[in-house]
Every structure is written in structure tokens, then in C-alpha cells.
Amino acid sequence: MRCKRDTVGIQLLGEPGREESTTSKIGTRFEELSGDARYLDYEAVADPVGAGRIPAVPIARFGRWRYCAAATGVIELDLSPQLGLMASGPATGPGLLASFVRIRASEDVFASPNATSQLYYVMEGRGFTAADGHLVRWEAGDFLTLPTTQLAVHAAEVDSTLFWVHDEPMLRHLGVTASEPRFRPTKFPRAHIDAALEALLRRTVDDHVPDPERRTILLATATQEQPASVSPVLRAMVGVLAPGDVWHPHRHQSTGLVLVADAAPGCYTLLGATLSPDGRIVDPVRIDWEPGGAFVTPPGMWRTHVNESPHAARVVPVEDGGLQAHLRTLEPRSRRVGPHGA
């Protein structure tokens, strides 16, 4: 395509010697558009967290006291001040917002986030959800995933609490609006999850594989099997720690929101930035597990989970790992060490 200047503007031309029938008058007043340009030393900004230009994702914990006596409503687990995101809105991680949703018996909650992906885990109670022409019942231990939706209504038949995670903070950062569903609404019943865990445990025993990490089920929807995730953004797992289990130190690049579904005193997570030469976490931060509580595991940080109690424990990690896997940046790593990895 060639163009020709005239006194009014610029006329688009086709092939040489043949003028297009359509012309575009765009004016002749040029702008510099360079006022926002910056020129930075790469070495000084290559690691924005290390350089202090943006805050790191903090280690944080949220107890069940936040919702156990609350009226019907949404209790956001907001870390936006610590993340430097106060101007944009609530966030638990750079791209995710987690909340406890408390619904008293015979009451309901409306939800309409600007999000591509929503995940609900039923912590306690029983009820149903209506969203985009779908009506589905749920009870304790079930998962429900919803894609982009105009409105969802969650109603409780008895006092109920849901753990809700969605990716609205990421869409706010990009300045976009979710408009096209990328997966179908999907329910994961607890009975099916328990059956999958039992089958996995039998295979682990039959194959003489002692790794406690093998007692984890990764949930996926049919449209997100590669990479395996419940949505294009979210990954969700259900892990069981038997008495005496110690997960080897591991890390990946997604932000983790871990819900403790069930645990007894003596269950905890150790978090730290580095490993010693023998593979143990250096100066770890210990997070004791509280049933019904949640905590944040920052990306890239080493972690290990320990059950020193006489009872099995169950955790529900939810991450932005679907997006990380799609970008090929999830980068999971594990280090095998002795007891506690610390």
C-alpha cells in the first residue's frame, strides 16, 4: 500500500498507477507521543521485586474467625495494600482474589465479578447456585467452577461457607472485560473426589511408591486437559496428608492460596526463600494449619507440608497455575530430603 500527501491529508493508494476508490483523510497535525517514554538501566530493573520497584507477594494467613460469626456476605481476603495495588482494587495475589462467602440458612449472595474464571469450594453447608441458565446443588466438599458469567446467585439451605477464588485482579491490571466463556460450568462432587483419592492411594501402595505427594488429585475440566487445570487461569488440587507424612520441599512460579479443609494440631507448612546444601529450607516461616483457615504461598518460595498429628489432614491449594502452565513458566521443582525439610 502506498500513500500520497495532499494539502488536506493523506490519500491511500493501491497498486502504482491505480488509485483506490476509498480514501482516508486523517489530517496533517503530527504528535510526538513521547511524553511517557522512559529509558532505564536494564540491570537496575531486571528484577523489579529485588530492586524494590514492586512489592513481593507476602506470606499471609486468614483464620476462620473472619467468617464464623459473620452475617451473609462476602469477606474478601484483601492484601492489596501489601501488594501495592490499593488504587486498583482488592486482591489476594497479583492476579487473584480469594474470599470467604458466608450464607446463612434461607439467604443468598449475588456474585458478578469481571473474571474469566471462578472457583468455589464448599467448606460447610448445603445449597444451590443459579448461573446463566444452570441450576446446580452443592454440599460440603464439592467444587464448582464458573466461567465468565453475568450473574450468579448462591443460596443456602443451611448455614454455609464457601471459599471463592477468581481472577478479576488480573483483568483489572490488563484493563479488559471478560466476555467469552472459555469452559463450561463444572461441578466436582466430593464423592467423586474421594473415590479418585482412594484409587490413587491404592495404586501408590500397589506400586510401592512411598511419596506422600502422590496422595493429591489435580482437578481439570474437559476443555483444559492440556495443560491440566480447572480453567485457563486456575489450578485446583485436593491433597491428603496421612499421619507422619512430610512433603518434600518444592516450589513453582504460581501464587498459591491454600485452604485447610481438615487438620489436627501438629499439621503445618514451612516456607522459605532458599535451601541449604543438603536441601532443607533455611530459616523457614512456620504456618500451623487451622481447619477452615487459609494462607498464601508466594511464587518461587520453597515450601513443605508436614503432618505430625495422629489424624489425616486435607488441604485445597488453588493457584494461578493454569495461566502459568500455558505460558510455560510454572517451573515446578522438588528436592528430596530427610524429615521436615528444614
N, C-alpha and C positions, 0 to 999 in steps of 0.2 A: 504494500500500500504506500503510495506517495502522497505528499500534501503540498499545497501551493498557498503562499501568503497573498492576501489582498488587503485593501485598506480597511475592511470591516473585520476580518477574522481569518480563519484558516479553512480552506476548502479541501475536502478529501477527494483524492483522485484514484482511479483504478489503474489498469494497465496503461503504460505510456501511449499517448495518442488517443485515449478513450476516457472521457470524463464520466464519473459515476452520476447517476440520476439523483442520488440523495447527497446533500451537502450538510455539513455541521458547522454552525457558527459558534465558536467558543470564545471569541473576544481576543484581545491582544494585550491585556494587562497581566503581566507576569508577576509571580510572587516568589520570594526567596525560599520560604518554608523551612528555614534553617534555625529558627529561634530556639527550638527544643533540642537541637543536636548537642551531644556531649562526646568528648574524646578522652577515654580513660586508660590508665595503665593496666594492661591485662593482668599482670602479676598481682596488682592490688585488689582486683575484683573477681578473680577467677573462682575463689571460694567465698561467696557472699556471706555465708554463716560464719566461717572462720574469721573473716575480715570485720565482722560486726555490722555489716550493712543490713542484714535481715536477722531476726531472732531465730534461734533453733527451736524445733518442736520440743516442748518441755515434757518431763515426766510428771504425770498428774494422776490423781486418784479421785474417785467420786463415790461416796458412801451411800447406802440405801436410805440414810436419814433424809436425803434430799426429796424423797417421794413417799416414804412410808406413811406419813400422816397428811399428805397433800390432798387438796381438792382436785377435781377433774381438771386436767390441763396438761400442757407440755412444759417439762423442766429441761431447758437447754443446758448442755454441759459446755459452757462457753469459755474458751481460752483465748479469745480474740485479743485482749489486752497483752497477754504474754507473747502472742504471735505477731504483734504489731499490725493487726487487722481491724482495729476498732472502727475505722471510718467506713469499712465495707459491710460489716455485719457480723453476727455471731458465727463462731467456728470452733471446732474442737481440734482440728488439724488444718493445714493449709487448704485442703480440698474437701474436707468432710465436716459435717456437723452431726454429733450424736446427742440424743435426748432420751430422758425417761418420759414416757407417756402414761399418766395416771388417769384411769377412767373408773369412776365409781359406778356401782350397780345401777342399771337402767339409765345411764347417762352416755353421752357420746362426745367425740372430738372430731373436728374437721381439720384436714391437712391438705394443703395445696402448695408445696414448695416448688420453686423453679429448679427442678432437678431432673437428671436423666435416669437416676437410679434411687430407689428407696428399698430399705430392708427393715423388716420388723421381726423381732424375736419376742415371743410371748413368755414373759418371766413368770407370770402368775395370772390366774383367772380364766375367763371364758367369755367369748363374744363373737362378733362378726364384723366384716368390712364390706362396704359397698363402694366400688370404684369403676367408672367407665363401663357401666352395664354389667359388671360382675358382682356377685354376692357370694361371699365365702365365710364359713365359720372357722374359728380358731380356738385353741385351748393351750394350756401351759406346755411349753416345749416345742411348739410349732414355729416355723419360719414362714414369712410371707414377703415376697418381693413384688414391687410395683414399678413399672417403667414410667416415663413421662405421662402425667395424668392431670386433668384439670382440677379434680377434686376427689378426695377420698374421705369417707365417713367411717369412723371406728366406733362401734357401740359395744358396751359391756353388759353381759347378763348378770355377772357377779363382779365384785371389786377386782380390777385387773390392772396390770402394769406391763407395758411394752418397752422394749429397747429399740430405738428408732435411729437409723443412720441413713443419711442421704448426701448427695454431692453438690448441694446448692452453693457452698463457698467457692468451689471451683468454677462454676458458671458465672458467679459474680466477678471473679478475677478475670475471666475471659470476656465479660461483657456480652454474653449471649443468652438466648432464651431457648429452653428445651421445647421442641415442638413435635418430634417424630419418635414414637416408641421404638426401641431397638430390641426388645424382647417381650415376651408375653407374661402377664401376671402369673406367678407361680407360688404354690404352697408346698412346703416341705413338712409333712406331718411328723410329729415326734416318734410315732410308732415305726415309721419307715426309717428314720434316722437311727433309732435303737437297733433295728434289725440289721442295718448296714454296719453298725459298730460291732455287733455281736459276730457277724460273719467275718469282719476284718480281724477281730481278735482270734477267732478260730483258725484263720489262715496263718496268723502270726505264730500261734502255738504250734500248728502242724508243720510250719516251715522252720521251726526252731529259731525264730528271729526275736532277739530279746529287746530290741529297741523300743522304748515306750512311745517314741514319736509315731510309731506305726498305728497307735490307737487314735487316729484322727481321721475324720471324714471331711473332705472338701466338697462343698455343695456347688452344683453347677446347673444352669438351665440349658435346654436343648440347643439354643442358638449361641451359647457361649462355651462350647466344649473345648475349643482351641482358641485362645487359652481358656483353661477350665476356670470358670467364675460364675457367679450368680447374675452378673450384669457386665456391660463393657467397662465399668469402673470398679465395682465392688467384688471382693472375695470374702467368703464366709466359711468358717470351719467349726466343727464340734470336736473337741478333744477330751479324752478321758485319761486321767492320771490315777493309776492304781496305787494302793499304799506302797510306799517305798520308791515310786517312780522318780527319776531325775531326767529331764530332757537335756540333751547335750546343748552347750552354748551354740546359738545360731543367730543369724541376722539377715535382713534383707532391706530393700530400699523403700518399702511402703510404710506409711503411718498406720500403726495398729491401735484399734480400740477394742480392749479385751473385757468382756463381761464374764464375771464369775457366776455361773449358773448354780453351782453347788460345791461346797467345800467345808472342811472342818479345820479347826485350828491346827497349824503345822503345815499348811499349804502356802506357798509364796513364790514370787518371781524375783530373780536377781537381774539387775540391769547395769550395764557399764559400757564405756566407750572403747576400752581396749582389753586385750587378752595378754596374760603373761606367757613366757616362752613355752610353758607346759600346757597352755590352752585354757587357763582359768581366768574368769573375769576379775579385772583389777579394780579394787575399791568399789564393789558393787553397791547399788542402792537396792534395798530390800522392800518389796511391796507385799505385805501379808494379804492374803485373799479374804475378802468379806463376801459371803453369799449375797447376791443381789447388788453388789458393788461393781464398779468398772474402773479401768485405768488405761493410760495412754503409754504405748511403747514407741519412742521416736524412731524414725528411719535410720538405718545404718548402725543402730546400737545393739550390742550383744545382749542376749537375754537367755535365761534358763529357768525352767519351771520345776518346782520341787514339791513332792507330797510326802511329808514325814508323819502324816496322820494315819490312823488305822482304817480310814474310810476312803472310798474312791471319790474323786473330785471331777467336776465337769466345767470346762471353760468354752466360751464362744468368742473367738477372735474375728473381728471384722476389719478389713483393710481396704485401701485403695489399690490393692494388688492386681485387680483386673486391668486397670489402666497401665500400671507398671509392667505387667506381663506383655500387654500389647505393644508397648514402647520398647520391649526387650531390656528393661532396666531393673527388673525385680531383683536379680542378682542374689539368690538365696545361698547362704554359706552356713556350714555346720562344722563344729570342732568337737571331737570325741575326747573326753577327759574322765577323771575319776569322779567321786561323789561331789555333787553340788556345783561343780564347775566354777568354784570361787576360791 
